[in-house]
Amino acid sequence: MSHDLSATPTLPSLPSELAPALMADLPQGVFITNHLQQVVMANAALLNTCGLSEAMLIGKPGDFLLHPLSNPQQHAAILAALAGEASFQGELCQQRPSGELYWAELHLVPLHTATGAFSHCLGTLHDISIRKQIELELQASEQRYLDLIEHIPAGVVVHGAHSEILQANARACDLLGLSLEQMRGLEAIDPQWQFLKPDGTPMALEDYPVNQVLRDRLRVQNLVVGVKRNDATGLVWAMCNAFPVLDNGGQLSEVVVCFTEVTDLKRTEQALRKSEERLRLVLLGSNDAPWDWDLQSQSVYYAPRWWQMIGLAVEEQPPTIALWDSLLHPDDKQRVDASLVRILGSSVQSFELEFRLRHKEGHYVPLLSRGFILRDEDGTALRVSGTNTDLTERKLAEERIHQLAYFDALTELPNRRLLMEQLRKALLGCARHQRQGALLFIDLDNFKALNDTLGHDMGDHLLQQVAQRLRDSVREVDTVARLGGDEFVVMLEDLSEQPQETALQAEMVGQKILAELNRPYSLRERPYHSTPSIGIALFDQHTAGLDELLKQADVAMYQAKAEGRNTLRFFDPSMQASVDRRVALEQDLRDGLQRGELLIYCQPQVNVAEQITGGEILVRWNSPSRGMVSPAEFIPLAEATGLILPLGEFVLRQACQHLAAWAREPALANITLAVNVSAQQMHEDFFVEQVLGILLETGANPQRLKLELTESLLAKNIDDIIAKMNRLRSHGISFSLDDFGTGYSSLSYLNRFPLEQLKIDQSFVRDAVIEPGNADIARVIIALADKLQLKVIAEGVETAEQRQFLLDNGCQHFQGFLFGRPMPMDEFTARCQQA
């Protein structure tokens, strides 16, 4: 028998190290085939059952299950199960290598991965030869019994007036184990046999059928006796009918006794009693509760399990249909009663109904009732029998599945799926009631920094508090949902009919949410401050679509972030145009990376003698459709989209290729190239391996490579950053701290980083000769570098006065337009060679 896979539950996978141990202890044969239908695992019980060794089975096709004596249709079903198309259960004939035939019960269940792909097939094989032999013997016995009844219906013995045997037929001779010659003259009480009562105890001599007739001169009808012979040939059960034969004078002359053997019937009765006992025990242990309703007598039977389901003892209430009807849930009663009337009045043979019955303790138990209807020839229902199944566990599982499908596990808020369903209903409501609504897209500011510094547990705790505050900020009819991460959506329904008033209502709710989410949170019993950015999109019956509406609110939220965060903004069509331009720019940048449109430039770095000692690598984008795109436009986009990773790798590889080429020219061999590294690159687990791999691939001298880091990069995951810098420093790579003085460096741990150089930001250099404050900052940076034994370089040097100021205060290296603008690498190479 095969089964559709849609009805087969997905089975969980066992750890590979546990499967062999578990299989080894199983008493029945178990094996597993892979997706190629090859046996990959089999336990000892299977090998013993099949008469095969492990070497004969492992790695071989699963067609060892196919035997010419088995049903060809079974072959196809078995192969389908091994291929993962269906499960299989059936009995089949098998043959061991010795030639011995045996019967087996086979179960095959396909196993699937979490993604639904077929991976293995689990099989069990159980030897049922003994059971089959018993079945065959029982069938043969029944056939013999039928033949005997048909051809020799009874054994007949004729007794005389003093119980002596006068005559007997062949069946009687067989029954008593004697020939006719041996039987003649013997009395009924002869010690060569003994009669037993139906319960198996010896029958008193006066109760023997022939003696009862001789004594009472009355018929003996349908008396079951056991005939136990002394020749140890066993016990035979027979149905006895004895009657007197009177002579012409009315005197009893003979007694005729007819024996109909009922040994098989007796055994069947014993088997039936055992079966009834087994059924009773099964029903006690089963989750199903059988019931029976005789529509003629209105008598009802409920199994003990049914009483347990409703918390009543059997003796507490009489088993009536009225009792069942009185326990029905009020919301189910009309439906169920009407269904029963309809079912009984129709011609259907079976039915299923779900309903709830009141438990003794007051709660309701969900049940599934399956019934079969016995009808007369006219179709009138006479009797209904069936089972009740407790659905409590299934209902709880369904509720859990619904919770997982439609609600966020962390915050218990509706998830995106449920939000979209609610939003769809809201849009329909707008069309019916001519009222408007609003969608508020909420994103927490700097949430990633919290996860990176305090860990995801604290991030989850914050999200739970935010969810609760959002619930408390809106009406019960409004929807609060979590889309994922730190993104929440609030849907306001049934607002004003006027757009201006709707916008005002949405803004009031938005301001309330801003205030609530600005209140301090408690994380690890310490206050924590977080702010949101909120985008608002209004909707009515004319709104284009769900995804577009959500996108509009998202765009407005990003506009709120762009305008300083911790604020709210309404969607404006111009925002979407800006987003579209950004998306187009991102795609062009992706394509440009692949088409080689990105170029590297280099700006000279000089010493006090204005000799070129190195250069800073800068990237330019020459787009065929856009022309030269400013780095100020595409670098932030690359960082926001993750394109900074392939872009950074491209720049690093280009720089190393030039260093490797220059190593062969004396005028260029000592030039150092500085490459900017983004925070995303530095935080990648494989960054160190990537840098070392590029150096090895290009053959560049690591001592000529300098990596420029920003102060903000060093503010997070300090220990991890230091470890990576030390690993690279051990290979000769140096580090420069870019834009120093504009970030968040703490002087207390600055000396922990393996830096070689500080770079004074151009904002301090630009006004150093005219702004005392910037001049003081520049002096402090130079003095600090000297104190930490670090080199210092000033960027953005554009005038001789700036250079002289820096030189007078101890700065030894310079970079800026005064010494050269960023230039293509060929031009930079030529300039270095000329120098």
Secondary structure, DSSP 8 states (H G I E B T S, - for coil): -EEEGGGS-------TTTHHHHHHT-SSEEEEEETTSBEEEE-HHHHHHHT--HHHHTTSBGGGG--TTS-HHHHHHHHHHHTTSEEEEEEEEEE-TTS-EEEEEEEEEEEE-TTS-EEEEEEEEEE-HHHHHHHHHHHHHHHHHHHHHHH---EEEEEETTSBEEEE-HHHHHHHT--HHHHTT-BTT-TTEEEE-TTSSB--GGGSHHHHHHHH-S-EEEEEEEEEETTS--EEEEEEEEEEEE-TTS-EEEEEEEEEE-HHHHHHHHHHHHHHHHHHHHHHHSSEEEEEEETTT--EEE-HHHHHHTT--GGGS---HHHHHHHB-HHHHHHHHHHHHHHHHS--SEEEEEEEEE-TTS-EEEEEEEEEEEE-TT--EEEEEEEEEE-HHHHHHHHHHHHHHHB-TTT--B-HHHHHHHHHHHHHHHHHH---EEEEEEEETTHHHHHHHH-HHHHHHHHHHHHHHHHHHS-TTSEEEEEETTEEEEEE-S--SSHHHHHHHHHHHHHHHHHHHHS-EEETTEEE---EEEEEEEE-TT---HHHHHHHHHHHHHHHHHTTSSSEEE--HHHHHHHHHHHHHHHHHHHHHHHT-EEEEEEEEE-TT--EEEEEEEEEEEETTTEEE-HHHHHHHHHHHTTHHHHHHHHHHHHHHHHHHHTTSTTTTT-EEEEE--HHHHHSTTHHHHHHHHHHHHT--GGGEEEEEETGGGGSSHHHHHHHHHHHHTTT-EEEEEEETSS---HHHHTTS---EEEE-HHHHHTTTT-HHHHHHHHHHHHHHHHTT-EEEEE---SHHHHHHHHHTT--EEESTTT---EEHHHHHHHHHH-
